[in-house]
Amino acid sequence: MAGSTSKESIRLGVAGLGRAFTVMVPTFTADLRIELVAGADPRPEAQAQFEAEFGGVSFASLEDLLAGADVDAVYLATPVPFHLDQVKVLAAAGKHILMEKPMGLTIEESQEMTRIARDAGIHMIVGHSHSFDAPIRLTRELIEAGEVGPVRMITAMNFTDFMYRPRRPDELITEQGGGVVFSQGAHQIDIIRLLGGGLVKSVRAVTGQWDPARPTEGAYSALLTFEDGMAATAVYSGYAHFDSDEFVGWRSELGGTKDPDVYWTARDNLAKATETIVEADLKASRNFGGSQYAPVGRGQSGLVHQHFGSLIVSCDHADLRPLPWGVMIYGDQERSSLELPPPDVPRVEVIDELAMAVWDDVPPRHDGDWATASLEVCLAILESANTGKDVALSHQCAPAG
């Protein structure tokens, strides 16, 4: 298998030192299986920050990184339209890939990336999505054990301030991967498919574009029908009004504590900040190496597991509710809970999957086929909202393992 290495550490390169990398830094630095050896980004300030913080080398492009550094795998955290060409480069170099979601913008390019990786004999993991999270995986184990009976219905809901965080222009253009369906739906749909068995039959959806200044989808409501008749409702709003973290004890998506009285400030803060700076520059200033860069997740007390809003899985003999600290079980005759210990390493499940792939040649659960199937649901949400009709699916797959 290409890129084999000893089990002392995985020499990891990073392409794209933006927001996604910033969120993954606590994972990479806390997990002793990872050695950050090289970074690539066109921004000189990001290159300088990488070298100062991790002692690795930095480059302006992925091609330069591969030519100048010895890596076992590359974390691909670049904008989605770049993924296909960069997968070709990584496959030719024989490097395993950890790719940020969404994988692509069309079924065809996602299938091509999957084929390229397989033909090259490398593993490609698509994530982080919140289907990696320990409470979600524990919920899946409870379902697989069979004691709660088959899944009949899933109800998922998340309300955030996503639309009023600083954005690049392309992040507000649907055709370039902008909006909540591609970026946030990739999390929610992955979770629903994992817990529901993966095989979505059809999708009916509506989307919302309610702010002319943010001309892309900021909300959606979708009904997913599975092959076995199970149904799931997926609701997301990023318009910075209600904050559904209220339903999980004011724990943020990343597991930290949250002030309940600042949920509404995103709109106001963005408006004030962009009076003096272009929005894309504001985002760049907050990214890794920027003048306003602040490390994510460090120094927070009382961290719990990450989550993606409120979720209820209805089975014949119980409703299951994954939470940042475990899973609540609302059974036929009693309510109980299974608690999970706090994570020593955030998103450690991602590294577990990467390590098994790189060291032991274990095919990852979040592979190209899985990511393509989740992308198909997201594309169906957009299509159904446009046509007002049900959309039948044909590229679904069951969870691996």
N, C-alpha and C positions, 0 to 999 in steps of 0.2 A: 504494500500500500504506500502511495506517495506520501512524503513528509513524515515518515516514521521517526520517532525520537525516544530518548530514554524517559523513564517515568520520574525524573527529577523535576522537570518543569517543561512547560510548553512555551517555546519562544514565539511570542505573539507580536505581529506587526499590526498597525492601525492605519487604515485609510479613511481620512475624514475626522478631524479633531473638533467636531461641532457639538451640538447639544446632546445627541445620542451618546457620544463618547463620554461627555461630562457625567452623564447619569450612570455609565458603566464603570467609571474610574474607581469608585469604592469597592466594586467587585474584583476588578483586576488587581488592585493593590492589596486587598485583604486575603485573597486566595493564593496560597503558597505554590499552587500548581502553575501559576501564570507568571511569566517574566516579560514585562513590556520592554521590548528591545528596539523598536523602531516605529516612527510615526510619519505619516504623509499628509500634508495640507498645504494649499497654496499661500496661506497666511503666515508671514514670517514670525509674527508674535506668537502664533500657536506652536510653531516649530521650536522657538526659544523656550516656551513654557514646558514643552515635552522634555527637552533635554535637561532643563533645570530640575524638573520634578522627578523624573524617572531615570536619569542618567543614560538614556538611550540616544540613538541617533535620529535625525529628522531629515525629511526630504520634501520637495515640492510636489512630487507626484508618486503614484503607486508604482509606476515603472522604475523610477529612481530607487524607491525603497527595495524592490525586489533585486535590483542590480547591486545595491550597496549594503544589504543587511542579510543575515542568515536567520530566517524565520521558519517555523513549522506550520503556522497558520496565520491568516490575516482576518482581522475584524473589519468588515466592510460597512462603514457608517457614512457613506456618501449619499447625495441625493439619488432618489430612485431611478431617474432616467439614465444614470451612469452605470447601473448595475450590470447590464448585459455585457457591455464592452469590457468592464473590469473583471467579470467572471471569466471571460475568454482569456484575459491576461493571466489571471491566477491559475486557471486550469493548465495553461501552457507551461507555467512554472512549477506545477505539481504541488501547489499549496492548498491545504484545507481552508475552508471558508466559514466564518461566522458572520452572517449577513443580517443587517437590520431590516425589519419589516417596513412597508410591504415589499415583497420580493420584486415585483414588477408592476406594470400598469396594464398589461394584457396577458391573457392566457398563453398566447403564442410565445411571447418572450420569456415567460416563466418556464414553460415547457422546454424551451431551447436551453435555458440556463441549467435546468435539471439534467438534460441530455449531455450537455458539455461536461458537467461535473462527473457524471457516471462514466463517460467515455475516457476521461482523464484518470479515473481511479481515485478521485478525491472525495472526501465527505463535505457536504454543504449543509449547514444548520441555519435555519431562518428564525431569528429572534434577536432580541428579547420580545416575546409577547407574554401577557400575563397568564397564559395557559401553563407556563413553566412554574408558577407560584406554588409553594408547598400546600396551602389550604385547598387549592384547586386539585392538585394531584391526590391529596387525601380524600377529597370528595369522590374522585374517580375510583379510588380503591374501595370505598364503601359501596359504590354502585356495582363494581365488578364482583364483590363478595356475595352479592345476591340477596342479603337479608332484608334489604329495604324494598325489594321488588324492582320491576322495570321502571325506567324513567318515562313519565307521561307528559311532563310539561316543564319548561325552563323559562324563568322570568328574569331578565337582566336589565338593569337600568343604571345609567351613570350621567350625572349633571356636573359640569365643570366650567372653568373659565378659559377653555382651550382657545377659543376664537380671539381672545384679547391678549394673548401672549405675543410678544414681538415676532414678526414673521418676515421671511424673505418674500419677494413678489411671487415666486413660483409656488409658495405654500398657500397662496390664495387663488390658485388656478387649478381647477379640478383635473384638467387634461394633463397637467404636469405632476399629479399626485397630491394636490392640495386638498384641503377640507377634511372633515372629520371621518368621512366614510373610509378613505384609504388609510389615514394615519391612526385613527382611534378604533374604527371598525375592525382593523386587523387584530387588535387585542380581544375585543368582545366576541367576535365571530370564532376566533380560535378557541376561546373558553367554551362557548356553547357547543361547538362541534366536538371537542374532546369529551365533554360530559354527556353529550347526546349520542355518541357513537359515530360521529363523522359524516354520515350519509344524508346530507340535505337533499331533498327531492325538488322543492320549489321555494320561491321567495316572492313575497308581496310587500311593497314598501312605499313609504312617502319620505321625502327629504324636505328640509327647510333651509332657505337662504333669506334671512330676515334682516340683514344689515347691508345696504348697498355699498358701504365702505369695505365690506369683507365679502367679495362676490364669489363665494363658493359655499358648499354645503356646511352648515354649522350645526345641523341636527338631523336625525333620522328616526323613524319608527318602522320596524320590520317584523314580519311574521315569517318564520322559517318552518316549513313542514318537512319532516324526515321520512325516509323510506318506510319505517315501521309505524308511521302514523303519529309519532311524537311531535309536539309543536313547541316552538320557542319564540318568545317575544324579546326583541332587542331594541332598546330605546337609548338614545344618546342625545344630549344637548351640551354644546360648548359655549352658550351665550352668557355665562357669568351672572346668572340670577340665583336660583336655588343651587345649593352645593350638597350633593348626595353623600359626601363624607360625613354629614350629620348622622347618617344611618349606621355608620361604623365607628362610633365613638370619637368623631373628629380626628381620625387617623388619615393622613394623606396617602395618596397613591403609592408613594415610596416608603411608607411605614412610619413616618415621623408624626409628632403631634402638630395640631393645627389650631389656629385662633379662629373661632366661629364668627367673629365680628369683622373679618376682612374679606369675606368671600366676594363682596361686591366691588372691590377696589380695582380689579384688573382693567376695566374700561377706563376709569379715571386716570390711573397711572399711565396707561398707554397714551391717552390723549395728551397728558401733560408732558410726557417724555418726548413725544414726536413734535412738539412745538419747537424744539431746538435741535433735533437730530432726525435724520432719515430713519425710518423704521428698520430697514435692513441693516443699517449701521448700528442701530441700537441692539439688535439681536446679536450681531457680530461682537459687540463690546461685552456681551454677557457670556459668550461662548468661551471655550477653553483658550486661555492666553489673552483674552480681551481685557480692556481697562476696568470693566466692572465684573470680571469673572469671580464667582464665588463657588467653591467646591460644594458638591451636592452630597447631603447625607452624612457629612462628617461633623462630629461634635454634638449630634442630636442624642438626647437621652430617651430611653424607653422605646427603642425601635422594635417594631413588630414586623410581620411579613407584609409584603406588598399586596395590593389588591387593585381591582378595577370596578369599583362601584358595588351596588347592591345586587345580590344574586340569590335566587331560590330555585332549587331543583326539586320538583314534585314527583315522588315515586308512589307505588301502591301502598307502602306501609310507613312512609315518612316523608317529610319535607326536609331537605338538607340545605343548610345555609353556611357557605364558607365565609369566614371572617378573618381579619388580619392576625388573629391569635389562635385559630383552629376552625372547627366545624361544629355548628349547632345541629342537633338531630331532633326533630319534632316528630316523635313516633306515634303509633296508634294509641298508646296509653301513658306515655311519659315523655318528658323533655330531657335530653341529656346533651353532653358536649364532649368532644375530643379536643384536647388542647395540644398545641404544638409549642415546643420551646422556641424562644426568640432566636433568630438566625445570627450566627457568628459572622457570616459573610452574606451580604445582600445579593440576591439573584444567584446564589451558589448553584442552583439547579442548572443554570446555563453552562457553567464550567463543568459540572458533572457530565452533561451530555457531550460537551466538546472533548473532555478528557477520554471518555470511553471511545469516542470516534477516532481520535488521534492515536491513542496508545493501544487500544484493543480492537480496533477495526469494527466497532459495534455501530451498525447503521443508526443514525439519530431518529428520534420520533418526529422532530420538527424538520423534516427534510423538504426537498423541493416539491414532491408530490403533495405533501400536507399543506405547504404554503400556497401552492397553486389552487388547491380546493378551497381554502379560506378566501383567497383572492377572488375566486369565481363567485362566492356569495356576495362579497363587497361590490363587484361589478354588477351583479343581479339587483342589488339594492338601488344602484344608480339607474339601471335600465328600467326597473319596475316603476320607480318614481317618475321617469320620463314618459313611459307608455301608459301607466295606469293599469297594467296587466300583471298576472302571475308570470314568473320567469322560471322555466324548467332548467335543471342543472344536469350536467353530464360528465363532470370531472372530479367527482367526490371520491373519498377514500376513508376507510376506517382507521382509527388510531393504531400506530405500530406498537408492538409490545404489549 
